[in-house]
């Protein structure tokens, strides 16, 4: 069942989303070569505590950390570690969520650390652009698969691949709610978008095959072929008019 949110509920999710927007700004300034992924996690957890927000991910289905930190060929759900350090030329996916007064917001972005090759920058740019195009589909009366198709069409037009094992989702009092939002599919299908729907849209894109595998830690998803991957996400509210990105200032 798709739960429509009231203006009050969206207001709480907006508050959570703006906290995450501040975290993303902070991470863009602080993630440098030599920093461990555990240090990133600890910094985000402390920042959320200062803002009276609770991490969405820590303890969720047993996940042990506040932030998913996924590097290079890691697609999503990388577990922070004191032993894993950021290196010059890495691309680092940072996925984080928080709760304010019982309501979640969820976001992700992929950060280039130092100089990266042109084709890797293209991966980041196209993935981010595909998210922007998906957001532009979030008008009342559009179909859910119009959102999905916008991602796939843009990504594949640039010779990249859309990961199919993971999808976007509804969000609200629970981190994951109905509906699921794939990043692929034909347009004009699925439920109509209605004011009050809130969706976490999250394209995951690779430079090679779309296939993934899970590492022995039970969480980290990597590309099967070892190609690089990027991930961007925003929490988006469908309104009476243009969509509102709750995780953007």
C-alpha positions in Angstrom: 0.0 0.0 0.0 1.3 3.5 -0.9 0.9 5.8 2.0 0.2 9.5 1.1 1.8 12.0 3.5 0.2 15.0 5.0 1.8 18.5 4.9 2.9 18.0 8.5 4.6 14.7 7.7 6.3 16.1 4.7 7.4 19.0 6.8 9.2 16.6 9.2 10.8 14.8 6.3 11.9 18.1 4.9 13.6 18.9 8.2 15.4 15.5 8.1 16.3 16.1 4.4 17.8 19.5 5.1 20.0 18.0 7.8 21.2 15.5 5.2 21.8 18.3 2.7 24.1 19.9 5.3 25.9 16.5 5.9 26.5 16.2 2.2 28.0 19.7 2.0 30.2 18.8 5.0 31.4 15.6 3.4 32.3 17.3 0.1 34.6 19.5 2.1 36.1 16.8 4.4 36.5 13.6 2.4 40.2 13.5 1.5 42.9 11.0 0.7 44.1 9.2 3.9 40.8 9.4 5.7 39.4 6.1 6.8 35.8 5.2 6.0 35.2 4.6 9.7 36.3 8.2 10.4 33.7 9.4 7.8 31.0 7.3 9.6 31.9 8.7 13.0 31.9 12.3 11.8 28.4 11.8 10.3 27.0 10.2 13.4 28.3 13.0 15.6 26.9 15.6 13.2 23.4 14.0 13.3 23.5 13.8 17.1 24.3 17.6 17.2 21.2 18.2 15.0 19.0 15.9 17.2 18.5 13.4 14.3 18.8 9.6 14.5 20.7 7.6 11.9 18.3 5.6 9.7 20.8 2.9 8.7 22.5 1.9 12.0 21.0 -1.3 13.2 18.6 -1.5 10.2 18.4 -5.2 9.4 21.7 -5.5 11.3 23.7 -2.9 9.4 26.5 -1.8 11.7 27.1 1.8 10.7 25.5 5.2 10.1 26.8 5.6 6.5 27.2 3.2 3.6 30.6 4.0 2.1 31.2 2.4 -1.3 34.4 2.8 -3.2 35.1 2.4 -6.9 33.6 -1.0 -8.0 31.4 -1.1 -4.8 27.9 -0.2 -5.9 26.1 0.2 -2.5 26.1 -0.8 1.2 29.8 -0.7 1.8 30.6 -1.1 5.6 32.9 1.6 7.1 36.2 0.3 8.4 39.2 1.7 10.2 41.4 -0.3 7.8 39.9 1.1 4.6 41.3 4.5 3.6 40.4 6.8 0.8 43.0 7.2 -1.9 43.6 9.9 -4.5 41.6 9.0 -7.6 38.9 7.0 -5.8 35.2 7.6 -6.4 33.4 7.3 -3.1 29.7 6.6 -2.8 28.1 8.0 0.4 24.6 6.8 1.2 23.0 8.2 4.4 19.6 8.6 6.0 18.2 10.2 9.2 15.1 10.3 11.3 13.4 13.4 12.7 10.4 12.9 14.9 9.7 9.4 13.5 10.1 10.3 9.8 13.0 9.4 7.5 14.9 11.1 4.7 17.4 9.3 2.5 20.1 10.5 0.1 23.3 9.5 -1.6 26.0 11.0 -3.8 29.3 9.9 -5.4 32.3 12.0 -4.8 35.5 12.2 -6.9 38.6 12.3 -4.7 41.2 14.4 -6.5 41.7 14.0 -10.3 39.8 11.3 -12.1 39.8 10.3 -15.8 37.3 11.9 -18.2 35.3 8.6 -18.6 34.9 8.3 -14.9 33.8 11.8 -14.6 31.2 11.0 -17.3 29.9 8.1 -15.1 29.3 10.5 -12.2 27.8 13.2 -14.4 25.4 10.9 -16.3 24.3 9.2 -13.1 23.5 12.6 -11.4 21.8 13.8 -14.6 19.6 10.7 -14.7 18.5 11.4 -11.1 17.6 15.0 -12.2 15.6 13.7 -15.1 13.8 11.2 -12.8 12.9 14.0 -10.4 11.4 16.0 -13.3 8.9 13.1 -14.0 7.5 13.4 -10.4 4.3 15.3 -11.3 0.8 14.3 -10.4 -0.7 12.1 -13.1 2.6 10.7 -14.4 3.1 7.0 -14.1 5.7 5.4 -11.8 7.5 3.8 -14.7 7.9 7.2 -16.4 10.4 7.9 -13.5 12.1 4.6 -14.1 12.3 5.0 -17.9 13.9 8.5 -17.6 16.9 7.0 -15.8 17.4 4.0 -18.1 17.0 6.0 -21.3 19.6 8.6 -20.3 22.1 6.1 -18.9 22.0 3.7 -21.8 22.1 6.6 -24.3 25.6 7.3 -22.9 26.8 3.7 -23.1 26.5 2.9 -19.4 24.4 0.3 -17.5 21.7 0.6 -14.9 22.0 -1.8 -11.9 18.8 -3.9 -11.7 19.3 -5.7 -8.3 18.5 -2.5 -6.3 15.7 0.0 -6.6 14.4 3.2 -5.2 11.5 3.2 -2.8 8.8 5.0 -1.0 9.8 6.5 2.3 8.1 8.0 5.4 7.7 6.5 8.9 9.6 3.5 7.5 12.9 3.8 5.6 11.6 1.5 2.9 7.9 1.7 1.9 5.9 1.0 -1.2 6.2 1.5 -4.1 9.5 0.1 -5.3 11.0 2.4 -8.0 13.2 0.5 -10.5 15.7 2.5 -12.5 14.6 0.7 -15.7 11.4 -0.1 -17.6 9.0 1.0 -20.2 7.1 4.3 -19.7 3.4 4.6 -19.0 3.0 1.8 -16.5 2.4 1.3 -12.8 0.5 3.5 -10.3 -0.2 7.2 -11.1 1.8 9.6 -9.0 -0.3 11.6 -6.5 0.3 14.5 -4.2 1.5 13.2 -0.9 3.7 10.4 -2.3 7.3 10.6 -1.2 9.9 8.7 -3.1 13.6 8.0 -2.6 14.9 7.9 -6.2 18.4 6.4 -6.5 20.0 5.5 -9.8 22.9 3.1 -9.5 25.0 3.0 -12.7 28.1 1.1 -13.9 30.7 1.5 -16.6 30.3 -2.2 -17.5 27.8 -4.9 -16.9 24.7 -4.2 -14.7 25.3 -7.4 -12.8 26.4 -7.3 -9.1 27.5 -9.7 -6.4 27.5 -9.5 -2.6 30.7 -9.8 -0.7 31.2 -12.2 2.2 30.3 -9.4 4.7 26.7 -10.0 3.6 26.2 -6.3 2.7 28.7 -4.8 0.2 27.5 -5.1 -3.4 30.1 -4.9 -6.1 30.0 -5.0 -9.9 30.5 -8.6 -11.1 33.0 -7.4 -13.8 34.9 -5.0 -11.5 33.8 -1.9 -13.4 33.3 1.3 -11.6 29.9 2.3 -10.2 28.2 5.5 -9.2 25.1 6.2 -7.0 23.0 9.3 -6.5 19.8 9.7 -4.5 17.3 12.3 -3.3 14.1 12.1 -1.3 11.4 13.7 -3.5 7.8 14.7 -2.6 5.1 14.8 -5.2 3.0 18.0 -4.7 0.1 19.6 -6.5 2.7 21.3 -8.7 6.4 20.7 -9.3 8.2 18.1 -7.3 10.0 19.1 -4.1 13.5 17.7 -3.4 13.4 17.3 0.4 17.2 16.5 0.6 18.2 19.7 -1.2 18.5 23.2 0.3 
